[in-house]
């Protein structure tokens, strides 16, 4: 199992390619341009992605926990699928599909009021989760405020330095998705 991360706000033309690939996936690849639309998206978005295997994510998550960058919480459930079938989804009114997408996106971005940092559940499964700019900024402030001795030791590790770089980079792009 691995973790794939991507900017929330992709620059153009990667953002357009992602939207087209997502639309095509919703149509189960029957857009007439599959798999080319997905391949184009993958190529254009590659520079805005980061990936970790399960061991690498556990390593980064443990460091984040030690630095106080994450907090424990139980995720709220995602909305129930309100469609009878995939065909019902495809043929339903666009407003109904949009409402479901918005509810799913809200569930993906959930945090806990009064808590600071990133809810750890977003880093323990493939989601889909959205880790927002504010969560990342809070986590990085907590990291900078943590004791300097472990930070100095941690920052000799290329994986940890790469992960911190990813967090810093994604602040300017709306955060990142976890899949």
C-alpha positions, 0 to 999 in steps of 0.5 A, a space after each residue: 500500500 502506498 500514499 499518493 499526494 497531489 497539490 489541491 490547486 494544480 497549475 494550468 494545464 494540469 488542472 484542466 487535465 485532472 478535471 477531464 480525467 476525473 470526468 472520464 473516470 466518472 463515465 467509467 472510461 467511456 468518454 471516448 478519450 480513455 486512457 489518453 485523458 488519464 495519461 495526459 493528466 498523469 504526465 502534466 501532474 507528475 511535478 506536483 505529486 509526492 508518494 510514500 510507501 507505507 513504511 515511509 508514511 509511518 516514519 513521517 507520521 511518527 516524526 510529526 506526532 513527536 513534534 506535535 504536528 498532528 492530533 488524534 481524532 476519529 473521522 466522521 463518515 463520508 456521505 452515503 452513496 445516494 444513487 441506485 447504481 452507476 447508471 443512476 449516477 451517470 444519468 442523474 441531474 448534474 445538480 444531484 451529482 454536484 451536491 454529492 461531490 460537494 458533500 464528499 469534498 467537505 468530508 475529505 477536508 474535515 478537521 476538528 474545531 479547536 484542534 491545531 495541526 493535521 488530524 492524523 487519520 488523514 495520514 493513516 489511510 488513502 482517503 480520499 483526504 484533503 489536507 488544507 493550507 491552514 492545517 499545514 501552516 499550523 503543523 509547520 509552526 508546531 514543528 518550528 516550536 518543537 525542541 531543536 535537538 530532535 529536529 536537528 537530528 531528524 533533518 539529517 534524514 533525506 526522507 524527512 527533509 523531503 517530506 518537510 519540503 513537500 509540506 512547505 511547498 503545498 502551502 502555496 497550492 491550497 494544500 494536498 490531497 491524499 489518495 
